[in-house]
């Protein structure tokens, strides 16, 4: 009986020890972190994504993938259920992207902020996060268009590099080389003139200064001319006044003559005879001045001797006649 009792006790001890070890393993392997559940919505597919795939927020692992299924309301959408640490700052502007785990080909869910500078407003549990395509996805979508564009560019390049175009390009390059040589020769020819240009500019500056001085003199002459013109106009006005005064004097003399002598013929009045004699005297003086103009400066010369006077020469008299 004692042997059986010892065997039963040993068996119970081993059973209890195994149960304790199993409970300890289950306790240590269990996840006791508080999780918040969100749904990632994808319309382009989730290649390489599996259950239990990690979920990373800006590179930090904060959860894992729980479910992957099609949306029953819209079969073209895929709903990915994720469990995220409640302390992770998931906001209303957070979006998801798929990333690759090294070279395994497996994917993980990466969470990013649309605007990192915006105030943090936490997303409600169960909120839907949009899955945006990655750069590789966009390249894959636009790949056919890029290939078609490359093919068209290659065709146009082949047409551009035809034999005729290459020959024309060669001629164009030869003409450009010739033009470059002509330009070099022209620059060499212009170098002497360029070296003389500073002296020419200096002469032009001096000529400009002389021109400015000449312009100032011309302005001064113009001002003097204006002053002279004003003086001439004033003197012309004086002459006009003198002419008017002379006309008035003539009219006054005429009126005085009429008042003194009336309309009687001039020969019956002694005053008129004196006026006629004075007129003849003025006429003789004018004739003498015309015959001997030097008398105006040196006086009248002596009259030649007449007949019977000393120095009279009949031949000179006859010659003068």
Residue, then its C-alpha position, 0 to 999 in steps of 0.5 A: x500500500x505504501x508503494x501505491x501511495x507514493x506512486x499516486x503522490x508522485x503522479x499528482x505532483x508531476x501533474x500539478x507541476x506540468x499545469x503550473x508550467x503551462x500556466x506560466x508559459x501562457x501567462x508570459x506569452x499572452x499580450x496584456x497591452x491595451x489595444x485600439x482597433x482601426x480599419x484600413x481601407x484599400x482599393x488597390x490591393x494589399x500584396x504581401x500583407x499577412x495576419x499578424x503583420x506588424x503595424x508601425x507608426x512613423x517607424x515605431x511598431x505599435x500593433x499588428x494586423x488582425x483581419x484581412x477581408x473584402x468589404x461586404x458593402x463594396x467588394x472592390x474595397x479591402x478592409x484590413x483590421x489592425x490593433x494598435x497600442x492605445x498610447x500610439x498618437x493616431x489622429x484623424x489625419x493619419x493615413x496608411x501605406x504598405x512597406x516591405x520587410x527587407x527582402x522577404x517580400x512580406x509587407x507591413x502597415x505603416x502609419x503616417x501623418x498628413x500634416x505633422x504640424x497640425x494640432x493632434x486630434x486623436x481618431x475615434x476607435x474603429x475609425x477608417x484609415x485610407x491606404x494610400x499607394x506607395x511610390x512603387x504602386x504609382x510607378x506600377x500604375x503609370x508604367x505602361x504609359x511611361x513605356x509607351x512614352x519612351x517608345x514614342x520618344x525613341x521613334x521620334x529620336x530615330x526619325x530625327x537621327x535619319x541620314x538626311x538629318x545627320x548630314x544636315x547636322x554635320x553641315x550646320x556644325x561646319x557652318x557654326x565652326x566657320x562662323x566661330x572662326x569669322x567671329x574670332x577674326x572679327x574680334x581680333x580686328x576690333x581689338x585695336x579699336x577697342x584699345x583706342x576706345x578709352x582715348x576716344x571716350x576721353x576726347x568725346x568727353x572733352x568735346x562734350x564739355x566744349x559743346x556745353x561751353x559753346x551752348x552756354x555762350x550761345x545762350x548768353x548771345x541769345x540773351x544779348x540778342x533779345x536785349x538788343x531786340x528790345x532796345x531796337x524795338x524801343x528805339x523804333x518806337x521813338x523813331x515812330x514818335x519822331x516821325x509822328x512829331x515831324x508830320x505834326x510839325x510839317x502840318x503845323x508849318x503848313x498851317x502857319x504858312x497858310x495863316x501868314x501868306x494864304x493861297x497867294x502865289x509864292x513870287x508875290x510874297x517876300x517870305x516865299x522868296x527867302x525860302x526859295x533862295x535858301x533852297x538854292x543855297x542848300x542845292x549849291x552846297x549839296x553840289x559842292x559837297x558832291x564835287x568835293x566830298x573831301x571838303x567835309x573833312x579838310x574844308x573847301x579848297x581855293x577856287x582856281x584863278x580867273x582871267x586876269x588873276x595871278x596863276x590863271x592858265x587859259x589851257x586849264x580853263x579850256x581843258x576844263x570846258 
